[in-house]
Amino acid sequence: MIKKQRTKTLVTKPNNNSANCIAPNIIYGCFGGCVNTYCYMSRYNGKRVFVNENVDQIFQSVVEWEKSYYKEPDQQDPIYTMVDVACNSDLVLMQKHMPEPLIDYLKRYDDHPQLNSTMATKYPGLLKLDVNHFNKPPRVRVSLMPQKYSDILEPKMQKIMSRIDDINRLKKLGWEVHLNYSPLVFYPGWKEEYNDLFAQVNAYAGINKCEVIALTNHKKQMVKASPKAQELMKRSYELKNTSGVMRYPLIHKSRLIKEFKDIYKKYFPLETIRYIF
């Protein structure tokens, strides 16, 4: 179901992970293959998609927020205030439903002297926009996980090797490409799976900055997930907050993240990890 509306939630939210702030949603919802497994947005939204047509007000919310924000060089970017423009949707997948062309929406941020845009996608093959004419390269974060896990948690989505092949193509189109190892899945045999994934990335895409986010879970998602997906997700069971979000138990998580880094640094410098949690 797609509903076109004018959002009243015109709040730009500060962030300290993928971006300096999160823009109000231009699209809330998605048709991606992960909506029935780990997707945090679908925990509360299901398969509904809201297209917010008051784009000028959405962008102006970010502009007003930036006026009182003091930008310092940080892991998001040394110069520009990075704005996550797709926190609750994959805008690459959903771009045909946008109220204005994706390239026009991104150009709003490019034309601002201090703002720049960032978004994550699991469908980089659908991103065909040439942005070499932009003043500053917009950032796209390509989401990766071992194919074995993707087949279960992201059924019928773009294959991982195909996503890796798209990385250098996007760079030629003028994009700043980061990688998004999310969700990071801990499951018996995970070390071998991620070792193979890093070897593939190293061979075909080289060194890229990345972010790493371990799988979180929720009882609403477990109800919808297939038995195979439940098996992968069930180890993320420690209650994180009052909204019911569950994570890997902290008593194990720090050790597991260290082990992840030990594998990662065989192929890439550790300083290329922007953040990990």
Sequence and secondary structure as in RCSB ss.txt:
>XXXX:A:sequence
MIKKQRTKTLVTKPNNNSANCIAPNIIYGCFGGCVNTYCYMSRYNGKRVFVNENVDQIFQSVVEWEKSYYKEPDQ
QDPIYTMVDVACNSDLVLMQKHMPEPLIDYLKRYDDHPQLNSTMATKYPGLLKLDVNHFNKPPRVRVSLMPQKYS
DILEPKMQKIMSRIDDINRLKKLGWEVHLNYSPLVFYPGWKEEYNDLFAQVNAYAGINKCEVIALTNHKKQMVKA
SPKAQELMKRSYELKNTSGVMRYPLIHKSRLIKEFKDIYKKYFPLETIRYIF
>XXXX:A:secstr
 EEEE  S    EE SSSSSEE   SEE    TTTTTT STHHHHTT EEEE  HHHHHHHHHHHHHT      S
S SSSEEEES TTS TTTTGGGSSS HHHHHHHHHHSSSEEEEEEES GGG     TTSSS  EEEEEE  HHHH
HHHSTTS  HHHHHHHHHHHHHTT EEEEEEEEE   TTHHHHHHHHHHHHHHHT    EEEEE  B HHHHHHS
 HHHHHHHTT  EE STT  EES HHHHHHHHHHHHHHHTTTS GGGEEEE 
